[in-house]
Amino acid sequence: MNNFLPFAQIITAVFLIVLILLQQRGTALGSAFGGEGSFYATKRGVQKKIFWATCVLGAVFLFLALLNLSL
């Protein structure tokens, strides 16, 4: 079990990074440097599923980290 936890945590971290990078915040590069958008949009469809998958994977990563720490 001790050999499995670090690998599971690394795999979870890689998927978490990919999901975070897939999320869209703005359509232009200016939004990365503090430019603000002029409209508010809600999450729909695939974007909403990616958001919830990111939340779930974040919780799994935290659980694995605490489990790895306790063993």
N, C-alpha and C positions, 0 to 999 in steps of 0.2 A: 504494500500500500504506500509506503514511503517513496518508492520509486515512481509510482503512478502520478502522485499529486503534482510534482513540478512540471511534468509533461502536459498534464491536463490544464494547468494554469498557463503555460506558454501557448498552447493551442487556443485557449479561450482569449488570451490577450491579443493574439494575431487576428482572430475573427472580430474582436472588439475594435481594434484599430481600423480594420477594413470597413466596418459598419459606420464608424465615426467619419471616415473619409468620404463615404458615399452620401452622407447627408448634405443637402444643399442649403446654404444660408443665404447667399446672394447670387445674382446672375452675373455680376461684374467683379473685376478685381478690386475696384474701389471699395467694396464692402469689407474687404479684408483689412483695409487701412483706416477704418472708421467712417466711411461713407455710409449714409443712411438711406434706406429705401423709402419710397413714398407711398407704399401700400402695405396692408396687413393681409397675410394669407394663412389659412388654416392648413393643417396637414391632411392629406387625402391619399387614399390608395396605397401605392407601394411606399411612398414616403412615410406614411403613418406606420406601416409594418416594420420598416427599417428602424424607425424611432423606438418602437416597443421592443424590437429584437435587441437594440442597443441597451435599453434599460434592463432587460432580462439578463443579457450577457454580463453587464456590469455587476448585477447582483450575484451571478454565478461566480464571477471572478473574485468578488469580495468574500463570498462563502468559502471558496477554495483557498484564498489567502489566510483566512482565519483558521480553517481546518489544518492547513500546512503549518501554521504557527503553533497550534495546540499539540500537534504530534511531535 
